[in-house]
């Protein structure tokens, strides 16, 4: 593991950070959600490896479950929410230019907009 960060919504762990891709494991605690956000410099692919929840992708909201794969394009608003009583775990692969600060928060439960 290269890096990690504990957040109020859960935790992210970074395993690979190369010039044009990055791989993280994201754990979302029960009842928590990430900010509604978008990225200008990268797209992302999320593989749900444990748990279930709700995914916001553009103007769509849909259920997600273990083994689902979600593709997020550059500039596309997205958010994951864990509406279950078990942790939601996903593997995030970022493709493109991948600095941590390429986040535009549109809505946030923790006042980070």
C-alpha positions as CSV (number, residue, x, y, z in Angstrom):
1,X,0.0,0.0,0.0
2,X,1.4,3.4,-1.0
3,X,-1.0,5.7,1.0
4,X,-4.3,5.8,2.9
5,X,-6.6,8.2,4.5
6,X,-9.4,7.8,7.1
7,X,-12.4,9.9,6.4
8,X,-15.7,10.5,8.2
9,X,-17.5,8.4,5.5
10,X,-14.9,5.6,5.5
11,X,-11.4,5.1,4.2
12,X,-9.4,5.0,1.0
13,X,-6.2,3.0,0.4
14,X,-3.9,3.6,-2.6
15,X,-2.0,0.7,-4.0
16,X,-0.7,1.9,-7.4
17,X,0.1,5.4,-8.5
18,X,1.6,5.7,-11.9
19,X,1.8,8.8,-14.2
20,X,-1.5,8.0,-16.1
21,X,-3.4,5.6,-13.8
22,X,-4.0,5.0,-10.1
23,X,-5.7,2.2,-8.2
24,X,-7.5,2.5,-4.8
25,X,-9.6,0.5,-2.5
26,X,-12.5,2.6,-1.1
27,X,-14.5,1.5,2.0
28,X,-17.8,3.3,2.7
29,X,-19.2,2.9,6.1
30,X,-22.9,1.9,6.6
31,X,-25.2,4.9,6.3
32,X,-22.5,7.1,4.7
33,X,-21.9,8.5,1.2
34,X,-19.2,10.2,-0.7
35,X,-19.6,13.8,-2.0
36,X,-21.4,14.3,-5.3
37,X,-18.3,15.1,-7.4
38,X,-16.7,15.2,-10.8
39,X,-13.2,15.1,-12.3
40,X,-11.8,17.2,-15.2
41,X,-8.6,15.2,-15.8
42,X,-9.5,11.6,-15.3
43,X,-12.2,8.9,-15.8
44,X,-12.8,6.1,-13.3
45,X,-13.9,2.5,-13.3
46,X,-15.4,1.2,-10.1
47,X,-15.7,-2.5,-9.3
48,X,-18.0,-3.3,-6.4
49,X,-16.2,-6.1,-4.5
50,X,-18.3,-6.2,-1.3
51,X,-21.7,-4.9,-0.1
52,X,-24.4,-2.9,-1.8
53,X,-25.7,0.6,-2.1
54,X,-26.8,3.3,-4.4
55,X,-24.9,5.0,-7.3
56,X,-25.5,8.4,-8.7
57,X,-24.1,8.8,-12.2
58,X,-25.2,11.9,-14.0
59,X,-28.9,12.2,-13.6
60,X,-29.4,8.5,-12.8
61,X,-29.6,6.8,-9.4
62,X,-29.5,3.0,-9.4
63,X,-28.7,0.2,-7.0
64,X,-25.2,-1.4,-7.0
65,X,-24.2,-4.8,-5.7
66,X,-21.1,-6.9,-5.4
67,X,-19.5,-7.7,-8.9
68,X,-21.1,-4.6,-10.5
69,X,-18.8,-2.4,-12.6
70,X,-19.5,1.3,-13.1
71,X,-17.7,3.5,-15.7
72,X,-17.4,7.2,-14.9
73,X,-16.4,9.5,-17.7
74,X,-14.4,12.8,-17.3
75,X,-16.8,15.6,-16.2
76,X,-19.6,13.2,-15.1
77,X,-21.1,13.8,-11.7
78,X,-21.1,10.7,-9.5
79,X,-21.5,9.6,-5.9
80,X,-21.8,6.3,-4.1
81,X,-24.0,5.8,-1.0
82,X,-23.9,2.9,1.4
83,X,-27.6,2.5,2.4
84,X,-27.0,-1.0,4.0
85,X,-25.7,-2.1,7.5
86,X,-22.5,-3.6,6.1
87,X,-19.4,-1.9,4.6
88,X,-19.4,-1.2,0.9
89,X,-16.0,-1.8,-0.7
90,X,-15.0,-0.9,-4.2
91,X,-11.8,-0.9,-6.3
92,X,-11.3,2.4,-8.1
93,X,-9.1,2.6,-11.2
94,X,-8.4,6.2,-12.3
95,X,-7.3,6.7,-15.9
96,X,-5.8,9.9,-17.2
97,X,-4.1,12.6,-15.1
98,X,-4.7,11.6,-11.5
99,X,-3.9,14.2,-8.9
100,X,-5.8,13.9,-5.6
101,X,-7.0,17.5,-6.0
102,X,-8.9,16.9,-9.3
103,X,-12.2,16.8,-7.4
104,X,-15.0,19.3,-7.9
105,X,-17.5,18.8,-5.1
106,X,-21.1,19.6,-6.1
107,X,-22.7,18.4,-2.8
108,X,-21.2,17.2,0.4
109,X,-22.4,15.9,3.8
110,X,-19.3,17.3,5.5
111,X,-19.2,20.9,4.4
112,X,-16.4,20.5,1.8
113,X,-18.1,22.2,-1.1
